[in-house]
Amino acid sequence: MQAVHLSRRWQTQNWSVAEVEALFALPFIDLMFRAQSVHREYHAANKIQLSTLLSIKTGGCSEDCGYCPQAARYQTGVENEAILDVATVVSTAKLSKQNGASRFCMGAAWRGPKQRDLDPVLEMVREVKALGLETCCTLGMLKDGQAEQLKAAGLDYYNHNLDTAPEKYGDIVTTREYQDRLDTLDRVRGAGINVCCGGIVGMGESRTERAGLIAHWPASIHRQSRCPSITSYKSKAHQCTISWQVNAPSTGRSSSAPSRRHASPCRTVL
């Protein structure tokens, strides 16, 4: 099999589904070696970043994401809670910093924030930024002008996941389109905010569909930049983090969402 280089090539050329599937077929130890090689090219060999994720608004979401227990239409035992007050968020951020975190992410279970929702979030971002922490938010889909407000408040990263391959998307979510996700990512990049974007595996997709999600990233998310690898690493030059959340096996959509431990407002960044 022809060697596939995971670093510089990623920045200059899109990947085909077949090429990604070839990576899937490699022995696990080889994949670990390649991932470490990419990591060491862009980061100190034995250094990682510690981040804290806080749900600032839990439950009651109007979306129907098949993986998320926070959708109001599912009977999962997750209560619809009010947004946390700024003081509580800042107190949590201070404790996170004391415990070694350098980035603090605030997630809200919304389809997208209204302006009355965004206003307190902007204050949270300003206050957390003042603590010397990197700031991150995941608030759902953004309207025109909202990303610019977040940037002005001091937001460093915005998390917004593609979730699955385009051809699988309608089996997982029906209350929005795949293009809606891409539009928000465009707004985030246009405002100069760094993108944190991930996918979820274990929702009944095929291996080819998993490969399709990865192959779709360079063309759809990073039209003017490239990530250094297809694993979970961030280049300082390109400011892009790829994240993954792994769910229990699923056969598709159902009237009940997965258990709470398999989903959260913010995806886990490896």
N, C-alpha and C positions, 0 to 999 in steps of 0.2 A: 504494500500500500504506500502511495506517495505521502511523504511527510507533510503535515499541515501545520504551518507556523501560526501561533495564536496571538502574536504581538503586533509587529509593524504592519503585517498584511491586513489586519483588522481595520487599520486607519486608512487604507487606500483602496480597498476592494470589498464589495458586498459578498456575502456568503450564499451559496445555493443550499437548498434543502438537502440535497444529496451529500454535500460536504459536511454539513452539520450531523447528518446521520452517520457519516464515517467516523466522526469524533465519538458519537455515542457507542460505536462498536469497539473502541479502543479498550484495552485492559484498564481497570480502575487505577492501578499503580501508575501507569503511564499518564493518565489524566491528572493525577495528583502532582506528578513531576512537572508537567507542562504548566499547570496552574501556579505552582510555586515559582517556576521560572519567570512567568509574567509578573507575579507579585513582587519578586525581587528586582525586576527591571524598573518598577515604578515606586517601590516602597522599601523601607528598612526591613531586613529579612525577618526579624522577630518582633515587629511592632504592629499592633492593631489599634483601631480607634474604637473607643467605647461610647455608645450612644444610648440615650434613654428615650423611650416612647411613652407618651401619656395621652390617654383618651380624654380630650377636653369636652367632648359631647358624645355620649353613648346612647345607642338605641334609637328607634323611631324613624329610621331612614325609609324614604319612599321608594327606593330602588328595589329590584327583585333579584339581585345577584344570588345565584344558586349556592354559593359557598359561604355566605355571610349571615350570621345569626342576628345581626343588628337590623335587618329588614323588618319593618313593622308588620308585614303580612305573614311572617313566619312565627310559629309558636315555639320559641326557644328559651323562654324564661329571662330574656334580656329586657330589662325595663327601659322605658324612654326617659332619659334623664335630662335635666337642664344643663346648659353649658356651665362649666366651672367658672368661678370668679377669678379675676386676674391675680389676686393675692395668693390663692391656692396654687395656681400654676407656677407663680414665681417661687413660692416656698418649695415646691417639688423640684424645680429647676436648680435651686441652690443646693438642695440635698444631693441631687444627681451629680453636680459639679464636685461636691465634697467627696463623693464616692468614686470619682475618677472619670466621669463622662465629659467629653468635650463637645458633644452635639446633643441638642434637645429637640425632639420632634413632637409636635402637637397634632393629634388626629381627631377629626370630627365626622360623625356618621351623618353626612348630608349628601343629597344628590349634588348640591352645589350651594355655596353660601349666598344668602341675600345680603344686602348692604348692612342691615341691622345685625346680622350674624357676624359679618366681617369686621365691623368696628371694634368689638372687644378683642378679637383675634389680633388685630393690628397692634393694640396696646400690649397684648401678651408678647408678641414678637419683639417690640421695642424694649420691654422690660427684661426679657430673657437675653437679648443681645447685649444689653448693658451689663450683664453678669460676666461677659467675656466668653460666652458659649456660642458655637455655631447654632443657627436656628433652622428648623425644618418644619414644614406643615404638610398635611394631607387633608384636604377639605372638599374633595370631589371636583366637579367640573367648574371651571372659572369662566366668567363672562368678560367681555372686553373691558379693559381698564382695571380689573381686580388684581391681576398679576403685578401691574405697575404700583398699585397701592401697597402690596406686600413687599415689593422690592424697596420702596421708599421707607418702609418701616424697619427694614434691616434683614429681611428673610434671605437666607443663604441657599436653601434647598427646598424644592417642592416635589413631594412623592405622588406619583400618579401612574398606576399600573395599567398595562395592556391586558393583563390577566391570562389570555390564551391566544391561540392563532386566530387570524381573521375568519377563517372558514368554520371555526368552532364557536365563535363568540355568541351567535344567536341561540346556541344550546345552553348557555350559561347565564346570559342577561338578555332581557327583552325590553327593558325600560329605557335603553339608550342604544346608540349605534357605536360601532368601532370607531367611526370617524369622529364622534364626539370626544373620544379620548385623545385622538391625535390633535384635534383642534385646541384642547386645553394645553397639551404639551407645546404646541406652537406658541401659544400665548405666554407660557412660562419662559421659554427660550427667548422670545422676543423682548421680554422685560429684563433679560439679563440674569435670571435666576437659574441656578444649577438644577439639572434634572436628576431625580432618583426614580427609576422606573423598573418594574419587575414583572414577573409572571408567576402563575400558580400551576403546579402539576398535581395530578391525581384526581382530575374531574371527569374521567372517562375519555380523555383524549388519546389518540394513537401516538406512537412514537414519532411518526411522520408529522403529526400536528404539533408536537412539542418542538421538533426541529424547525417547523415553519414559523413558530413564534420567534425563535432565536434568529433565523434568517431574515425575518421581517424587521428586526430592530434597526440595522444600519440605514435602511432605506426610509423607514417611516418616522423614526425618532431623532436620528442624528444626521439630518440631511446636510448640515454644514460642518459636522465634526464626526469623529469616530472614537469608539471606545477601544482601549488597549486589549481587551480580551472578551470572550463570551462567558467568562465565569464572573465571580463576584468581586471585582477589583475596580478601583477608581484611579484614573490617571489625573495627576494634578494639572496637567496641561489641558485636558479635555473635560474635566469636571462632570463625569457621568458615572453613576453607580448603577449596577444591575443587581436587583434583589430577587430573591426567590422565597415563596412560601409553599410548603408541602402540605397538602391535605390528605386525609384518608381517602382510599379508593372510592370512586363515585360512579354510578351508572347513568348520571345525567340529572336533570332537574327533578325536583320533588316539592311537596307542599311544606316540607320541613328543611331548614338549613342545617349544615353540619354543626357539630358541637362547638361550644365557645372556644375551646382550646385550639381549634383549627383555623380561626379567623380573628382578625383584629383590624381596627381602623388603619393602622400602619402595617405595612408588610415588614417582615423580618429581613434585615440587610445582613448578609453573611460577610 
